[in-house]
Amino acid sequence: MSPMQETLVDFPTRKSASPAEKARLESNKLAKRLRRNVGQAIMDYGMIGEGDRVMVCLSGGKDSYTMLDILLHLQAKAPVRFELHAVNLDQKQPDFPEHILPEYLKAKGVPYTILEQDTYSVVKRNIPEGKTMCSLCSRLRRGALYTFAKQEGYNRIALGHHRDDIVSTFFLNLFFGGKLAGMPPKLLSDDGANVVIRPLAYCREDDIAAYAAERAFPIIPCNLCGSQEQLQRKQVRRMMTEWEREWPGRTETIFRAMCNVAPSQLGDRALFDFASLGGGGAPAASWLVGEGVGEAPAASAA
Ligand code: SF4
């Protein structure tokens, strides 16, 4: 049989793939895409190398389960050796199902630690009823996890933030914080002791949600405390969803823009030396003295 005949014979078979077969192919594509995205981010940002000890922060949400799953897959195939250690912080929220993560991690043979710290009571004491608790809660959680990493010598802390988290944080900072800043894929903590990595930085939230549903990860909801997501973050998310519906691919374009910054086309003097362009410099500014330039604005009358 000629190659052309083979192709013709093959064609109807492919076309009439059963729904189960189609679902399997889609599932393979999804897994491959996520692994490629994670691998690419790890490579682009030098996230993990030979001998690294990676602490994988596991909250029990879809993102962190997906991150762990993919890192385990990459670890098994990687030519470099690195360690993965899952860590969950039990914050003592009411009804936290504390058996779920240990059971899951034991079944997968993943080394893990469950830290216990009652940040829930601290947050309850400090945030007035009806106000969002997430910001303080996350700060306390980060503190506990970073401290543990430092004590135990983990030189990488992997967090499960994805591309959509990064873009929404960018808009929150832009709209409400007056600065151009998102969440970097790799970050050195302020005290220089921890390197935080976000291996899902290139992954779409939709893909992660589909992957988590397919793998039936035993998800623990992050609202056991009764707190609501911050209103501003919700608004930004809604805006991004509407954009994406109307102009598919817009979130990806924004993310790419964040990785393709042109400081000379913005206005931050700390990033680009505008004053020296064209030979201008400090002495020339003397002619502005007396015009109120550089002085603090006068307080307006009440
Ligand atoms: S929903 Fe509750 S547990 Fe989750 S970050 Fe907010 S305050 Fe913390």
py3Dmol code that shows the C-alpha trace and the ligand (Angstrom):
import py3Dmol

protein = """\
ATOM      1  CA  MET A   1       0.000   0.000   0.000  1.00  0.00           C
ATOM      2  CA  SER A   2       1.381   3.414  -0.994  1.00  0.00           C
ATOM      3  CA  PRO A   3       1.812   6.146   1.638  1.00  0.00           C
ATOM      4  CA  MET A   4      -1.092   8.002   0.008  1.00  0.00           C
ATOM      5  CA  GLN A   5      -3.354   4.945   0.310  1.00  0.00           C
ATOM      6  CA  GLU A   6      -2.302   4.545   3.935  1.00  0.00           C
ATOM      7  CA  THR A   7      -3.219   8.145   4.603  1.00  0.00           C
ATOM      8  CA  LEU A   8      -6.617   7.682   2.978  1.00  0.00           C
ATOM      9  CA  VAL A   9      -7.291   4.535   4.983  1.00  0.00           C
ATOM     10  CA  ASP A  10      -6.189   6.284   8.134  1.00  0.00           C
ATOM     11  CA  PHE A  11      -8.281   9.398   7.580  1.00  0.00           C
ATOM     12  CA  PRO A  12     -11.780   8.065   8.387  1.00  0.00           C
ATOM     13  CA  THR A  13     -10.424   6.348  11.506  1.00  0.00           C
ATOM     14  CA  ARG A  14      -9.049   9.639  12.848  1.00  0.00           C
ATOM     15  CA  LYS A  15     -12.182  11.484  11.942  1.00  0.00           C
ATOM     16  CA  SER A  16     -14.395   9.029  13.730  1.00  0.00           C
ATOM     17  CA  ALA A  17     -12.416   8.949  16.981  1.00  0.00           C
ATOM     18  CA  SER A  18     -14.747   8.057  19.814  1.00  0.00           C
ATOM     19  CA  PRO A  19     -15.647  10.741  22.382  1.00  0.00           C
ATOM     20  CA  ALA A  20     -13.503   8.901  24.907  1.00  0.00           C
ATOM     21  CA  GLU A  21     -10.534   8.908  22.526  1.00  0.00           C
ATOM     22  CA  LYS A  22     -11.037  12.598  21.781  1.00  0.00           C
ATOM     23  CA  ALA A  23     -11.165  13.362  25.491  1.00  0.00           C
ATOM     24  CA  ARG A  24      -7.948  11.391  26.013  1.00  0.00           C
ATOM     25  CA  LEU A  25      -6.175  13.318  23.237  1.00  0.00           C
ATOM     26  CA  GLU A  26      -7.361  16.644  24.650  1.00  0.00           C
ATOM     27  CA  SER A  27      -6.228  15.630  28.100  1.00  0.00           C
ATOM     28  CA  ASN A  28      -2.763  14.722  26.768  1.00  0.00           C
ATOM     29  CA  LYS A  29      -2.538  18.048  24.984  1.00  0.00           C
ATOM     30  CA  LEU A  30      -3.483  19.919  28.132  1.00  0.00           C
ATOM     31  CA  ALA A  31      -0.912  18.080  30.254  1.00  0.00           C
ATOM     32  CA  LYS A  32       1.786  18.654  27.628  1.00  0.00           C
ATOM     33  CA  ARG A  33       0.945  22.353  27.363  1.00  0.00           C
ATOM     34  CA  LEU A  34       1.153  22.865  31.112  1.00  0.00           C
ATOM     35  CA  ARG A  35       4.435  20.955  31.364  1.00  0.00           C
ATOM     36  CA  ARG A  36       5.865  22.942  28.468  1.00  0.00           C
ATOM     37  CA  ASN A  37       4.759  26.232  30.086  1.00  0.00           C
ATOM     38  CA  VAL A  38       6.288  25.267  33.425  1.00  0.00           C
ATOM     39  CA  GLY A  39       9.499  23.982  31.834  1.00  0.00           C
ATOM     40  CA  GLN A  40       9.839  27.157  29.791  1.00  0.00           C
ATOM     41  CA  ALA A  41       9.345  29.416  32.823  1.00  0.00           C
ATOM     42  CA  ILE A  42      11.879  27.396  34.831  1.00  0.00           C
ATOM     43  CA  MET A  43      14.385  27.763  32.016  1.00  0.00           C
ATOM     44  CA  ASP A  44      13.727  31.430  31.208  1.00  0.00           C
ATOM     45  CA  TYR A  45      14.092  32.561  34.813  1.00  0.00           C
ATOM     46  CA  GLY A  46      16.663  30.047  36.040  1.00  0.00           C
ATOM     47  CA  MET A  47      14.224  28.871  38.693  1.00  0.00           C
ATOM     48  CA  ILE A  48      15.614  25.425  39.517  1.00  0.00           C
ATOM     49  CA  GLY A  49      19.064  23.963  39.011  1.00  0.00           C
ATOM     50  CA  GLU A  50      21.321  21.125  40.130  1.00  0.00           C
ATOM     51  CA  GLY A  51      21.184  20.507  43.865  1.00  0.00           C
ATOM     52  CA  ASP A  52      18.373  22.952  44.610  1.00  0.00           C
ATOM     53  CA  ARG A  53      16.117  22.183  47.537  1.00  0.00           C
ATOM     54  CA  VAL A  54      12.638  23.292  46.559  1.00  0.00           C
ATOM     55  CA  MET A  55       9.947  23.796  49.136  1.00  0.00           C
ATOM     56  CA  VAL A  56       6.608  23.486  47.350  1.00  0.00           C
ATOM     57  CA  CYS A  57       3.898  25.437  49.142  1.00  0.00           C
ATOM     58  CA  LEU A  58       0.684  23.492  49.057  1.00  0.00           C
ATOM     59  CA  SER A  59      -2.527  25.207  50.100  1.00  0.00           C
ATOM     60  CA  GLY A  60      -4.883  22.484  48.920  1.00  0.00           C
ATOM     61  CA  GLY A  61      -6.198  24.638  46.048  1.00  0.00           C
ATOM     62  CA  LYS A  62      -6.165  23.716  42.366  1.00  0.00           C
ATOM     63  CA  ASP A  63      -3.086  25.818  41.609  1.00  0.00           C
ATOM     64  CA  SER A  64      -0.733  24.348  44.160  1.00  0.00           C
ATOM     65  CA  TYR A  65      -1.827  20.758  43.450  1.00  0.00           C
ATOM     66  CA  THR A  66      -1.171  21.346  39.759  1.00  0.00           C
ATOM     67  CA  MET A  67       2.216  22.910  40.469  1.00  0.00           C
ATOM     68  CA  LEU A  68       3.296  19.985  42.618  1.00  0.00           C
ATOM     69  CA  ASP A  69       2.035  17.431  40.102  1.00  0.00           C
ATOM     70  CA  ILE A  70       3.922  19.010  37.225  1.00  0.00           C
ATOM     71  CA  LEU A  71       7.111  19.572  39.202  1.00  0.00           C
ATOM     72  CA  LEU A  72       7.078  15.906  40.214  1.00  0.00           C
ATOM     73  CA  HIS A  73       6.725  14.921  36.579  1.00  0.00           C
ATOM     74  CA  LEU A  74       9.595  17.182  35.522  1.00  0.00           C
ATOM     75  CA  GLN A  75      11.758  16.014  38.424  1.00  0.00           C
ATOM     76  CA  ALA A  76      11.383  12.392  37.312  1.00  0.00           C
ATOM     77  CA  LYS A  77      12.627  13.252  33.818  1.00  0.00           C
ATOM     78  CA  ALA A  78      15.118  16.036  34.520  1.00  0.00           C
ATOM     79  CA  PRO A  79      18.815  15.510  33.846  1.00  0.00           C
ATOM     80  CA  VAL A  80      19.576  17.632  36.931  1.00  0.00           C
ATOM     81  CA  ARG A  81      18.854  16.499  40.463  1.00  0.00           C
ATOM     82  CA  PHE A  82      16.799  18.638  42.766  1.00  0.00           C
ATOM     83  CA  GLU A  83      14.697  18.007  45.838  1.00  0.00           C
ATOM     84  CA  LEU A  84      10.968  18.660  46.212  1.00  0.00           C
ATOM     85  CA  HIS A  85       9.416  18.951  49.641  1.00  0.00           C
ATOM     86  CA  ALA A  86       5.729  19.823  50.026  1.00  0.00           C
ATOM     87  CA  VAL A  87       4.738  22.085  52.893  1.00  0.00           C
ATOM     88  CA  ASN A  88       1.271  23.038  54.039  1.00  0.00           C
ATOM     89  CA  LEU A  89       0.463  25.518  56.748  1.00  0.00           C
ATOM     90  CA  ASP A  90      -2.543  24.498  58.806  1.00  0.00           C
ATOM     91  CA  GLN A  91      -3.834  27.923  59.852  1.00  0.00           C
ATOM     92  CA  LYS A  92      -6.483  26.485  62.128  1.00  0.00           C
ATOM     93  CA  GLN A  93      -9.492  27.694  60.204  1.00  0.00           C
ATOM     94  CA  PRO A  94     -12.680  26.124  61.496  1.00  0.00           C
ATOM     95  CA  ASP A  95     -13.467  22.794  59.819  1.00  0.00           C
ATOM     96  CA  PHE A  96     -10.095  22.590  58.059  1.00  0.00           C
ATOM     97  CA  PRO A  97      -9.982  18.975  56.840  1.00  0.00           C
ATOM     98  CA  GLU A  98      -6.496  18.230  58.124  1.00  0.00           C
ATOM     99  CA  HIS A  99      -6.398  14.620  56.919  1.00  0.00           C
ATOM    100  CA  ILE A 100      -6.731  15.430  53.188  1.00  0.00           C
ATOM    101  CA  LEU A 101      -3.239  16.655  52.321  1.00  0.00           C
ATOM    102  CA  PRO A 102      -1.305  14.078  54.390  1.00  0.00           C
ATOM    103  CA  GLU A 103      -3.345  11.276  52.814  1.00  0.00           C
ATOM    104  CA  TYR A 104      -2.794  12.641  49.325  1.00  0.00           C
ATOM    105  CA  LEU A 105       0.946  13.201  49.787  1.00  0.00           C
ATOM    106  CA  LYS A 106       1.525   9.828  51.423  1.00  0.00           C
ATOM    107  CA  ALA A 107      -0.288   8.101  48.571  1.00  0.00           C
ATOM    108  CA  LYS A 108       1.951   9.895  46.070  1.00  0.00           C
ATOM    109  CA  GLY A 109       5.107   9.225  48.066  1.00  0.00           C
ATOM    110  CA  VAL A 110       5.959  12.932  48.347  1.00  0.00           C
ATOM    111  CA  PRO A 111       8.003  14.037  51.363  1.00  0.00           C
ATOM    112  CA  TYR A 112       6.061  16.676  53.233  1.00  0.00           C
ATOM    113  CA  THR A 113       5.666  18.755  56.369  1.00  0.00           C
ATOM    114  CA  ILE A 114       2.457  20.119  57.831  1.00  0.00           C
ATOM    115  CA  LEU A 115       3.139  23.242  59.859  1.00  0.00           C
ATOM    116  CA  GLU A 116       0.600  24.312  62.436  1.00  0.00           C
ATOM    117  CA  GLN A 117       0.117  27.929  63.369  1.00  0.00           C
ATOM    118  CA  ASP A 118      -3.095  29.523  64.499  1.00  0.00           C
ATOM    119  CA  THR A 119      -3.008  32.564  62.227  1.00  0.00           C
ATOM    120  CA  TYR A 120      -6.792  32.358  61.999  1.00  0.00           C
ATOM    121  CA  SER A 121      -7.221  33.670  65.568  1.00  0.00           C
ATOM    122  CA  VAL A 122      -4.675  36.439  64.960  1.00  0.00           C
ATOM    123  CA  VAL A 123      -6.543  37.569  61.859  1.00  0.00           C
ATOM    124  CA  LYS A 124      -9.909  37.400  63.611  1.00  0.00           C
ATOM    125  CA  ARG A 125      -8.587  39.501  66.487  1.00  0.00           C
ATOM    126  CA  ASN A 126      -7.107  42.182  64.231  1.00  0.00           C
ATOM    127  CA  ILE A 127      -9.579  42.566  61.366  1.00  0.00           C
ATOM    128  CA  PRO A 128     -12.992  44.080  62.129  1.00  0.00           C
ATOM    129  CA  GLU A 129     -16.034  41.926  61.391  1.00  0.00           C
ATOM    130  CA  GLY A 130     -17.136  42.131  57.771  1.00  0.00           C
ATOM    131  CA  LYS A 131     -13.725  43.284  56.442  1.00  0.00           C
ATOM    132  CA  THR A 132     -11.606  41.145  54.137  1.00  0.00           C
ATOM    133  CA  MET A 133      -9.061  39.111  56.042  1.00  0.00           C
ATOM    134  CA  CYS A 134      -7.087  37.743  53.103  1.00  0.00           C
ATOM    135  CA  SER A 135      -4.335  40.310  53.041  1.00  0.00           C
ATOM    136  CA  LEU A 136      -3.236  39.849  56.671  1.00  0.00           C
ATOM    137  CA  CYS A 137      -3.883  36.112  56.469  1.00  0.00           C
ATOM    138  CA  SER A 138      -1.599  35.756  53.426  1.00  0.00           C
ATOM    139  CA  ARG A 139       1.089  37.895  55.026  1.00  0.00           C
ATOM    140  CA  LEU A 140       1.141  35.727  58.138  1.00  0.00           C
ATOM    141  CA  ARG A 141       1.132  32.574  56.032  1.00  0.00           C
ATOM    142  CA  ARG A 142       4.056  33.849  53.970  1.00  0.00           C
ATOM    143  CA  GLY A 143       5.983  34.719  57.133  1.00  0.00           C
ATOM    144  CA  ALA A 144       5.524  31.235  58.584  1.00  0.00           C
ATOM    145  CA  LEU A 145       6.482  29.502  55.345  1.00  0.00           C
ATOM    146  CA  TYR A 146       9.542  31.669  54.681  1.00  0.00           C
ATOM    147  CA  THR A 147      10.779  31.151  58.229  1.00  0.00           C
ATOM    148  CA  PHE A 148      10.443  27.401  57.875  1.00  0.00           C
ATOM    149  CA  ALA A 149      12.320  27.450  54.557  1.00  0.00           C
ATOM    150  CA  LYS A 150      15.149  29.419  56.112  1.00  0.00           C
ATOM    151  CA  GLN A 151      15.380  27.118  59.146  1.00  0.00           C
ATOM    152  CA  GLU A 152      15.368  23.959  57.046  1.00  0.00           C
ATOM    153  CA  GLY A 153      17.688  25.203  54.303  1.00  0.00           C
ATOM    154  CA  TYR A 154      15.300  25.181  51.345  1.00  0.00           C
ATOM    155  CA  ASN A 155      16.849  27.574  48.861  1.00  0.00           C
ATOM    156  CA  ARG A 156      13.767  27.782  46.621  1.00  0.00           C
ATOM    157  CA  ILE A 157      10.168  28.435  47.680  1.00  0.00           C
ATOM    158  CA  ALA A 158       7.699  27.512  44.970  1.00  0.00           C
ATOM    159  CA  LEU A 159       4.341  29.313  44.980  1.00  0.00           C
ATOM    160  CA  GLY A 160       1.371  28.409  42.806  1.00  0.00           C
ATOM    161  CA  HIS A 161       0.545  31.820  41.306  1.00  0.00           C
ATOM    162  CA  HIS A 162      -0.245  31.643  37.607  1.00  0.00           C
ATOM    163  CA  ARG A 163      -0.317  34.044  34.671  1.00  0.00           C
ATOM    164  CA  ASP A 164      -3.795  35.380  35.476  1.00  0.00           C
ATOM    165  CA  ASP A 165      -2.783  36.087  39.090  1.00  0.00           C
ATOM    166  CA  ILE A 166       0.222  38.002  37.817  1.00  0.00           C
ATOM    167  CA  VAL A 167      -1.830  40.090  35.393  1.00  0.00           C
ATOM    168  CA  SER A 168      -4.578  40.823  37.927  1.00  0.00           C
ATOM    169  CA  THR A 169      -1.980  41.944  40.487  1.00  0.00           C
ATOM    170  CA  PHE A 170      -0.521  44.232  37.833  1.00  0.00           C
ATOM    171  CA  PHE A 171      -3.932  45.904  37.357  1.00  0.00           C
ATOM    172  CA  LEU A 172      -4.526  46.177  41.097  1.00  0.00           C
ATOM    173  CA  ASN A 173      -1.235  48.023  41.443  1.00  0.00           C
ATOM    174  CA  LEU A 174      -1.960  50.138  38.396  1.00  0.00           C
ATOM    175  CA  PHE A 175      -5.519  51.140  39.341  1.00  0.00           C
ATOM    176  CA  PHE A 176      -5.264  51.340  43.099  1.00  0.00           C
ATOM    177  CA  GLY A 177      -1.552  51.529  43.961  1.00  0.00           C
ATOM    178  CA  GLY A 178      -0.246  54.029  41.413  1.00  0.00           C
ATOM    179  CA  LYS A 179       2.636  51.843  40.292  1.00  0.00           C
ATOM    180  CA  LEU A 180       3.547  49.499  37.485  1.00  0.00           C
ATOM    181  CA  ALA A 181       4.236  46.240  39.300  1.00  0.00           C
ATOM    182  CA  GLY A 182       2.949  42.703  39.204  1.00  0.00           C
ATOM    183  CA  MET A 183       4.244  39.494  40.750  1.00  0.00           C
ATOM    184  CA  PRO A 184       7.613  38.435  39.394  1.00  0.00           C
ATOM    185  CA  PRO A 185       8.193  34.840  38.319  1.00  0.00           C
ATOM    186  CA  LYS A 186      11.308  34.846  40.517  1.00  0.00           C
ATOM    187  CA  LEU A 187      11.987  37.024  43.527  1.00  0.00           C
ATOM    188  CA  LEU A 188      14.618  37.484  46.192  1.00  0.00           C
ATOM    189  CA  SER A 189      13.005  38.171  49.557  1.00  0.00           C
ATOM    190  CA  ASP A 190      13.781  41.522  51.207  1.00  0.00           C
ATOM    191  CA  ASP A 191      16.260  39.991  53.661  1.00  0.00           C
ATOM    192  CA  GLY A 192      17.930  38.076  50.819  1.00  0.00           C
ATOM    193  CA  ALA A 193      17.366  34.771  52.585  1.00  0.00           C
ATOM    194  CA  ASN A 194      14.748  33.193  50.296  1.00  0.00           C
ATOM    195  CA  VAL A 195      14.311  32.894  46.561  1.00  0.00           C
ATOM    196  CA  VAL A 196      10.651  32.651  45.660  1.00  0.00           C
ATOM    197  CA  ILE A 197       9.761  31.033  42.341  1.00  0.00           C
ATOM    198  CA  ARG A 198       6.448  30.863  40.496  1.00  0.00           C
ATOM    199  CA  PRO A 199       6.726  27.937  38.097  1.00  0.00           C
ATOM    200  CA  LEU A 200       3.117  28.425  36.865  1.00  0.00           C
ATOM    201  CA  ALA A 201       3.880  31.972  35.701  1.00  0.00           C
ATOM    202  CA  TYR A 202       3.245  31.051  32.042  1.00  0.00           C
ATOM    203  CA  CYS A 203       0.138  28.928  32.727  1.00  0.00           C
ATOM    204  CA  ARG A 204      -3.434  30.035  32.102  1.00  0.00           C
ATOM    205  CA  GLU A 205      -5.850  29.652  34.965  1.00  0.00           C
ATOM    206  CA  ASP A 206      -8.378  27.888  32.697  1.00  0.00           C
ATOM    207  CA  ASP A 207      -5.819  25.230  31.865  1.00  0.00           C
ATOM    208  CA  ILE A 208      -4.995  24.728  35.518  1.00  0.00           C
ATOM    209  CA  ALA A 209      -8.675  24.444  36.456  1.00  0.00           C
ATOM    210  CA  ALA A 210      -9.257  21.868  33.699  1.00  0.00           C
ATOM    211  CA  TYR A 211      -6.165  19.893  34.725  1.00  0.00           C
ATOM    212  CA  ALA A 212      -7.165  19.917  38.398  1.00  0.00           C
ATOM    213  CA  ALA A 213     -10.673  18.724  37.524  1.00  0.00           C
ATOM    214  CA  GLU A 214      -9.332  15.937  35.326  1.00  0.00           C
ATOM    215  CA  ARG A 215      -6.920  14.727  37.960  1.00  0.00           C
ATOM    216  CA  ALA A 216      -9.652  15.026  40.619  1.00  0.00           C
ATOM    217  CA  PHE A 217      -7.324  16.644  43.130  1.00  0.00           C
ATOM    218  CA  PRO A 218      -8.931  16.677  46.590  1.00  0.00           C
ATOM    219  CA  ILE A 219      -9.404  20.455  46.711  1.00  0.00           C
ATOM    220  CA  ILE A 220      -9.667  22.253  50.029  1.00  0.00           C
ATOM    221  CA  PRO A 221     -11.566  25.541  49.617  1.00  0.00           C
ATOM    222  CA  CYS A 222      -9.848  28.742  50.744  1.00  0.00           C
ATOM    223  CA  ASN A 223     -12.932  30.256  52.331  1.00  0.00           C
ATOM    224  CA  LEU A 224     -13.349  28.121  55.391  1.00  0.00           C
ATOM    225  CA  CYS A 225     -12.766  31.255  57.398  1.00  0.00           C
ATOM    226  CA  GLY A 226     -15.802  32.896  55.781  1.00  0.00           C
ATOM    227  CA  SER A 227     -13.714  35.702  54.283  1.00  0.00           C
ATOM    228  CA  GLN A 228     -14.540  37.086  50.871  1.00  0.00           C
ATOM    229  CA  GLU A 229     -12.092  37.912  48.154  1.00  0.00           C
ATOM    230  CA  GLN A 230     -11.135  41.581  48.142  1.00  0.00           C
ATOM    231  CA  LEU A 231     -13.685  43.643  46.184  1.00  0.00           C
ATOM    232  CA  GLN A 232     -11.040  45.357  44.052  1.00  0.00           C
ATOM    233  CA  ARG A 233      -9.498  42.041  43.045  1.00  0.00           C
ATOM    234  CA  LYS A 234     -12.951  40.757  42.128  1.00  0.00           C
ATOM    235  CA  GLN A 235     -13.564  43.794  39.936  1.00  0.00           C
ATOM    236  CA  VAL A 236     -10.262  43.346  38.147  1.00  0.00           C
ATOM    237  CA  ARG A 237     -10.981  39.651  37.608  1.00  0.00           C
ATOM    238  CA  ARG A 238     -14.389  40.473  36.171  1.00  0.00           C
ATOM    239  CA  MET A 239     -12.823  43.028  33.840  1.00  0.00           C
ATOM    240  CA  MET A 240     -10.251  40.499  32.628  1.00  0.00           C
ATOM    241  CA  THR A 241     -12.922  37.838  32.057  1.00  0.00           C
ATOM    242  CA  GLU A 242     -15.029  40.244  30.008  1.00  0.00           C
ATOM    243  CA  TRP A 243     -12.031  41.344  27.956  1.00  0.00           C
ATOM    244  CA  GLU A 244     -11.049  37.758  27.336  1.00  0.00           C
ATOM    245  CA  ARG A 245     -14.578  36.946  26.177  1.00  0.00           C
ATOM    246  CA  GLU A 246     -14.625  39.853  23.778  1.00  0.00           C
ATOM    247  CA  TRP A 247     -10.973  39.758  22.677  1.00  0.00           C
ATOM    248  CA  PRO A 248      -9.622  36.242  23.252  1.00  0.00           C
ATOM    249  CA  GLY A 249      -5.907  36.297  23.995  1.00  0.00           C
ATOM    250  CA  ARG A 250      -5.834  39.729  25.585  1.00  0.00           C
ATOM    251  CA  THR A 251      -4.583  38.472  28.967  1.00  0.00           C
ATOM    252  CA  GLU A 252      -1.725  36.698  27.219  1.00  0.00           C
ATOM    253  CA  THR A 253      -0.860  39.880  25.330  1.00  0.00           C
ATOM    254  CA  ILE A 254      -0.804  41.867  28.568  1.00  0.00           C
ATOM    255  CA  PHE A 255       1.396  39.263  30.204  1.00  0.00           C
ATOM    256  CA  ARG A 256       3.789  39.378  27.267  1.00  0.00           C
ATOM    257  CA  ALA A 257       3.883  43.153  27.569  1.00  0.00           C
ATOM    258  CA  MET A 258       4.925  42.782  31.190  1.00  0.00           C
ATOM    259  CA  CYS A 259       7.869  40.709  30.000  1.00  0.00           C
ATOM    260  CA  ASN A 260       8.753  43.234  27.311  1.00  0.00           C
ATOM    261  CA  VAL A 261       9.140  46.547  29.122  1.00  0.00           C
ATOM    262  CA  ALA A 262      10.589  49.641  27.419  1.00  0.00           C
ATOM    263  CA  PRO A 263      11.820  51.906  30.266  1.00  0.00           C
ATOM    264  CA  SER A 264      12.761  54.683  27.841  1.00  0.00           C
ATOM    265  CA  GLN A 265       9.105  54.813  26.720  1.00  0.00           C
ATOM    266  CA  LEU A 266       7.759  55.268  30.232  1.00  0.00           C
ATOM    267  CA  GLY A 267       8.626  57.953  32.752  1.00  0.00           C
ATOM    268  CA  ASP A 268      10.499  56.356  35.645  1.00  0.00           C
ATOM    269  CA  ARG A 269      13.723  58.358  36.100  1.00  0.00           C
ATOM    270  CA  ALA A 270      15.175  55.601  38.277  1.00  0.00           C
ATOM    271  CA  LEU A 271      14.997  53.199  35.322  1.00  0.00           C
ATOM    272  CA  PHE A 272      16.077  55.525  32.558  1.00  0.00           C
ATOM    273  CA  ASP A 273      18.299  58.604  32.624  1.00  0.00           C
ATOM    274  CA  PHE A 274      16.017  61.075  30.822  1.00  0.00           C
ATOM    275  CA  ALA A 275      17.851  64.124  32.214  1.00  0.00           C
ATOM    276  CA  SER A 276      21.087  63.267  30.381  1.00  0.00           C
ATOM    277  CA  LEU A 277      19.395  62.787  26.999  1.00  0.00           C
ATOM    278  CA  GLY A 278      20.672  65.322  24.509  1.00  0.00           C
ATOM    279  CA  GLY A 279      23.364  66.582  26.850  1.00  0.00           C
ATOM    280  CA  GLY A 280      20.990  68.255  29.337  1.00  0.00           C
ATOM    281  CA  GLY A 281      22.009  68.044  32.955  1.00  0.00           C
ATOM    282  CA  ALA A 282      21.730  69.366  36.450  1.00  0.00           C
ATOM    283  CA  PRO A 283      23.318  72.841  35.889  1.00  0.00           C
ATOM    284  CA  ALA A 284      20.779  73.706  33.194  1.00  0.00           C
ATOM    285  CA  ALA A 285      17.999  73.388  35.748  1.00  0.00           C
ATOM    286  CA  SER A 286      19.222  76.493  37.578  1.00  0.00           C
ATOM    287  CA  TRP A 287      17.030  78.669  35.345  1.00  0.00           C
ATOM    288  CA  LEU A 288      13.959  77.059  36.971  1.00  0.00           C
ATOM    289  CA  VAL A 289      14.877  78.212  40.446  1.00  0.00           C
ATOM    290  CA  GLY A 290      12.175  80.442  41.838  1.00  0.00           C
ATOM    291  CA  GLU A 291       9.405  78.719  39.882  1.00  0.00           C
ATOM    292  CA  GLY A 292       8.542  76.335  42.712  1.00  0.00           C
ATOM    293  CA  VAL A 293      10.222  73.431  40.836  1.00  0.00           C
ATOM    294  CA  GLY A 294      11.423  70.683  43.137  1.00  0.00           C
ATOM    295  CA  GLU A 295       9.716  72.210  46.169  1.00  0.00           C
ATOM    296  CA  ALA A 296       6.964  70.420  48.041  1.00  0.00           C
ATOM    297  CA  PRO A 297       3.551  71.732  46.857  1.00  0.00           C
ATOM    298  CA  ALA A 298       2.085  74.362  49.178  1.00  0.00           C
ATOM    299  CA  ALA A 299      -0.694  73.056  51.403  1.00  0.00           C
ATOM    300  CA  SER A 300      -4.059  74.137  50.074  1.00  0.00           C
ATOM    301  CA  ALA A 301      -6.291  76.263  52.255  1.00  0.00           C
ATOM    302  CA  ALA A 302      -8.964  74.407  54.179  1.00  0.00           C
TER     303      ALA A 302
END
"""
ligand_1 = """\
8
SF4
S -10.056 33.146 52.254
Fe -9.551 32.927 54.444
S -7.897 31.411 54.507
Fe -8.031 32.142 52.404
S -6.556 33.849 52.309
Fe -8.546 34.741 52.784
S -8.561 34.878 54.989
Fe -6.961 33.435 54.472
"""
view = py3Dmol.view(width=600, height=400)
view.addModel(protein, "pdb")
view.setStyle({"model": 0}, {"cartoon": {"style": "trace"}})
view.addModel(ligand_1, "xyz")
view.setStyle({"model": 1}, {"stick": {}})
view.zoomTo()
view.show()
